[in-house]
Amino acid sequence: MSIPLALLLILYILVVGVFLLFVFFHFYHLIRFAFWNTTGYVVSALYLLVSLAVLLISARYLSTIDWTVNIEFLNFISEGPLL
């Protein structure tokens, strides 16, 4: 049994989309309800910088992968007993 590796990329993109949705809500609530002072600016900037760094590093790593490969698993079921 095998699945295409690109399926994992699609799942990763969905997770990143959910993350970006949470980032949007986070900053909406910061702008709407927070007291803006130095701490608020620093924490928000740090949050954005770390998030952007993680996304860029993962995008760079993911660009080196061959997404046409299939992942083989559960081969022992089709091969029969191991004895």
C-alpha positions in Angstrom: 0.0 0.0 0.0 1.4 3.4 -0.9 0.3 7.0 -0.7 1.8 9.9 -2.6 4.2 12.2 -0.7 2.3 15.2 -2.1 -0.6 14.3 0.2 1.6 15.2 3.2 2.4 18.5 1.5 -1.4 19.2 1.2 -1.9 18.4 4.9 1.0 20.7 5.8 -0.5 23.5 3.7 -3.8 23.1 5.5 -2.1 23.2 8.9 -0.3 26.4 7.8 -3.6 27.9 6.7 -5.2 27.2 10.1 -2.1 28.7 11.8 -2.5 31.9 9.6 -6.1 32.1 10.6 -5.2 32.0 14.2 -2.5 34.7 13.6 -5.2 36.9 12.0 -7.5 36.5 15.0 -4.6 37.1 17.4 -3.8 40.4 15.8 -7.4 41.4 15.3 -7.9 41.0 19.1 -4.7 42.8 19.8 -5.7 45.8 17.7 -9.3 45.8 18.9 -8.9 45.2 22.7 -5.3 45.5 23.8 -3.5 48.4 25.4 -0.7 49.3 23.0 2.5 50.0 24.9 6.1 49.0 24.5 5.6 45.5 25.7 2.7 44.9 23.3 4.8 46.1 20.3 7.8 44.0 21.3 5.8 40.8 21.9 3.8 41.3 18.6 6.9 41.9 16.6 8.7 38.9 18.2 5.7 36.7 17.5 5.6 37.8 13.9 9.4 37.4 13.4 9.6 33.9 14.9 6.5 32.8 13.0 7.9 34.1 9.7 11.3 32.5 10.4 9.7 29.1 11.0 7.6 29.4 7.9 10.5 30.5 5.7 12.8 27.7 7.0 10.2 25.1 6.5 9.4 26.4 3.0 13.1 26.3 2.1 13.4 22.7 3.4 10.2 21.6 1.7 11.4 23.0 -1.7 14.2 20.4 -1.8 11.9 17.4 -1.6 10.8 15.3 -4.6 7.0 15.3 -4.1 6.4 12.7 -6.8 7.6 9.8 -4.6 5.2 7.4 -3.1 5.5 6.2 0.5 5.3 2.5 0.9 3.9 1.1 4.1 2.1 -2.1 5.3 4.1 -4.2 2.9 4.3 -7.1 5.3 0.6 -7.7 4.9 0.9 -8.4 1.2 4.1 -10.4 1.4 2.7 -13.0 3.6 4.1 -14.6 6.8 7.7 -13.7 7.8 8.6 -17.3 8.6 
